[in-house]
Amino acid sequence: MNRQQYVAEESLRVDVFLSEKSGLTRSAVKKLAEEGHVLVAGKPVKAGALLKAGEEVTIEIPDPRPINARPEDIPLDIVYEDEDIAVINKPQGMTVHAGSGNYEGTLVNALLFRLDSLSGINGELRPGIVHRIDKDTSGLLVVAKNDRAHLSLSKQIAEKSCRREYLALLEGVLKEDSGKVVTMIGRDPKDRLKMAVLPEGKGRRAETDWEVVERFAHNTLVHFILHTGRTHQIRVHAKYMGHPVVGDPVYGYKKQRFELRGQLLHAFRLTLTHPRTGEVMTFTAPLPDYFQRILTIVRGDK
């Protein structure tokens, strides 16, 4: 069993505090708390308990349990692999892990077939998964092959030392060359299946840097850098900017110019510190063919 200890600097909910410190999701913290693995002053507490400044919090991460997801022989673009991590270039249309009725054909099913081991911290349905990208977003994500690597990578994401960079084709032409979007993001109160920018004090803080790469007659190619990892963050922030991602079926224009299977959003660069060696590693993935095809078209617009 792995034990981590932290000291609260301010008054916060236990799940919020541990999610920020450990890099685990709030749902993972809640599950551990329900099982008696979250302690304050040596006593189990609920995930929603309120911490006081100076209190010591211990989170216990049990040894991984048997994985229930089924291995499937699905083609997988493995950019890099060693005994601790694997970096995958996920195709558009592939769900990262099971959920919402999706239990086959996921990245996890493919990983279980291709890799010799995966971390068990996130449970039987999400083995190895440290962070996610949306089903219809393509590109790079890192997978942990053991719990030591998982904890290190989760901490890097929480501390913003893991750099995740995206390219997106947006609707319209941005006037500024670069900028930063900082908002609160949470469930849309009008549609719980969507995320939305919420008033201060609601949702969770989301921070995204952006820079124009290329302008066209009716579109803009933009480089995004994530500093937080909220659900649909770039897509929600692009809509908030008034320039949704081309092809986005949820946050984009109702009438789309191109016939696409999803948004033109690609995780093209990933920088991390190797959990065992301490080496800073950067990986890149080229834009998919369908993305390149649309860029060729918009470059020809007048």
N, C-alpha and C positions, 0 to 999 in steps of 0.2 A: 504494500500500500504506500502511495506517495502522499506526503503531508507538506502543505505549504502554509506559512504563517505571515500575516500582514498586520500592520497597525493602522487603524483608521485615523485620518488627519482631520476629518470633519464628520458631521452628522449625516449619514447616508443609509439607505436601505441596504441590507446585507447582500441581496442579489445584485444590486447596481454596483456596489463597491467591489465585490469579488469578480464580477464580469469585467470591470475595468482593470483590475490588478492581475487576474490570472489569464485573461483572454478567453475564458470559457463563455459560452452563451448563458444568458440569464435562465433559460429553460434547463440547461445542464446543471447550473448551480441549484436551482429549485429542486431538481430530482435528487441531487446529493443531500440537500437539506432534509428532504422528506425521508431519506434513508438514515438520517442521523449523523451525516458526515460533515456538517458545518457547525463549528463550535465557537462560542464566545465565552471567554474566561473558563474554558474547559467544559461548558455545558452546551448541549445541542440547542439550536435556535431555528426558527422558521426563516424562509428566504425573505419574507417581507418585514422582518424585525428591523428596528431602527438602531443603528450603531451610534455610539457617542465617541467624540474625539478622544484618542488615546487607548481605546479598547483594542485588545488583540484578538484577531480572528484566525481560526485554523480551518482549513478545508482539507479533507481527506479524500484522496482519489483511489478507490479500490483497484485491485488488479483487474485487468480486462476479463470480461465474461465471454463465453463462446459467441461467435458471430452467427446471426441467423440469416442474413441476406444470402442469396444464392449466387454463386459464381456463374458468369455467362461469358461465352467466347465472343466478345465484341471488339472490333478493331479499336486500337487506342494509340494515339500519338504521344509516346513517352519521350519528352525532350531530354530528360536527365534522370538517372537513377543511381543510388548507392544503397548502403545498408540502413540508412536513416531516413532518407527522403526520396520522393519522386516528383518531378515536375511534369505536368500533363498539359498538352495543348487541346483543350476541350472543344469539340465541334459544336456549332449552333444546332439546337434541337435536342441536345442530350441533357437530361436532368441530372444534377449532381448526386442526390441520394433519394431514397424512397420517401414517399409522403403524399398525402392528398390523393390516394388511390393509385399512385405510381410506384409499383414494386418490381418492375422488370425494365431492362434496357437502360438502367442508370449508370452513371460513372462508377458508383460503388460496385455494382454487379461486374463491371469490366475489370476493376481493380482487383477484386477477389480472385479473378481468373488469372490475371497477368502477374501480380506481385506475390512474393513469398510471405509477406507479413504486412500487417497494418495496425496502427495504434487502436486501443479499445476505449479511450476516454469518452468519446461521444456516443458510446452505446452500440448495440447490435446493428442498427440500420444506417449508422453514419461512421463506420470504421475508417480511420485515417483522415477524415475530413476536418481540416483546420479552418478553412474559409470557403465561401461559395461564390460562384458567379451564376447569373440567371440562366435558365434553360436556353433561351434564344440569344444569349450573349456568348460569343466564342472567346477562346484564348486561354491564357496561362493560369494555373493554380498549383499550389504545392500541396503534397500529400505526405502525412507523417507515417512512417513505417513502424514506429515504436512510441511508447508513451513519453520517453525522455525527449525525443524530437518534437512531439506534439506540444508539450509544455513550453519548450523553447520558442517554437514558432508562434504559438498563441501569445506568448509574452511580447514577442517582437511586434505583432499586429496591434496589441493593446498599447504598446509604447510608441507606436508609429515609426519604428525603425525598419519595418518591412515595407518596401515601396512598391505600390501597385499602380501601373500606368495603363491608360486606355486610349484608344482612338475611336472617335465617333463622328459620323456625318450628321450634321444638324440641319434642320429646316431654317431657311432664311440666311441672311448675311449679318454676322456680328460686327458691330462698329468698333468695339474696343479690341485691342490685341491680346489682352490677358486679364485675368481677374480671379477673385476668390468668392465662393458662395458658402456662407455659414448660416444654417437654419436649424430649426428643430424638425425632425421627421418622425412621423408615427402613422398609425392606421388612419385612413381617410374616414372621418365620422359618417360620411354619406355612403361609403362603399367599403366595407371591411376587407374586401379582396385587394384593395389598392392601398398604396402609401401616399402621403401628402405632406406638404409643408404645413406645420402647425404653429400656433402662437407660442411665444416664449413661456416656458414653464410646462409645456406639454410635449410629449414625444421625447426623442433623444437627439442630442447635438450631432449635426452632420456637417462635415467640412470638406470641400472639394476645390482644388486649384484647377484652372483651365488656361489654355493658351491656343491661339489660332495657329494652325499649321498651313492652311491654304483656303483662300476664298474663291467661290464660284459665283455665277450669276444669281443662283437661287439657293445656294447651300454653303455651308462652312465645314471644313474638316478641322476638328478640335482635339487637342491633346488634353486629357484629364488625369489628374493625380488624386487618388483617394487618401485622405488622412483619417477617415473613419470608415466603418463598413456597414452602414445601414442598408436594409433591404431596398433594392431598386434605387440606390442613392444617386447615381449619375443620371438615370432616366428622370427621376423626380426633379433634380436640380436643373437639368436641361429644360424641362417644361417650365420650371419656375423662372428661368432666364428668358422665357418667351420663344425658345428655339428647341422644340422637342427633337428627339433622335428620329431620323428617317426610318420608317418601317416599324416603329414601336406600336404594337397593337393596343396597348393599354394607355399610354401617356401621349402618344403621337396624334397627328392629324387623322380625322375620320376618313378623309379621302386621300389615299396615298397615290403618288405618281408612279411608283414602281411596284411590281409584283414580287414581294419578298416574303420569306417565311418567319421573319422576326426583325428586330432592330439591328441597325448597322452600328454595333458597338463591339469592340474587340479588345481584350486584355493583351496588349502586345509586348509589355515589358514587366518583369518581376525581379526585384532585387531583395535578397535576404542574406542573413548571416547563418552559415552552416551550423547546426546545433551541436556538432561534435568538434569540428576543426576550428570554428571561429572565422573561417574564410568568408569574405563578402562575395556573393555570387550574383551575377546578373544574367537573366535568361530573356530571350526575345522570340517572338512568333510572328511570322509575316501575316499580312492581311489575307483573309480567305479569298478565293477566286470570285465569289459573288459580290464581295465588297469592292474588290478591284474593278469589277465590271461596271458597277454603278459609278465609281469615280471616273472611269473613262467616259461615261456618258455625260456626267455633269461638267467635266472639263471641256466638253464640246459645246456646252450651252453658250448662247450669246444674249 
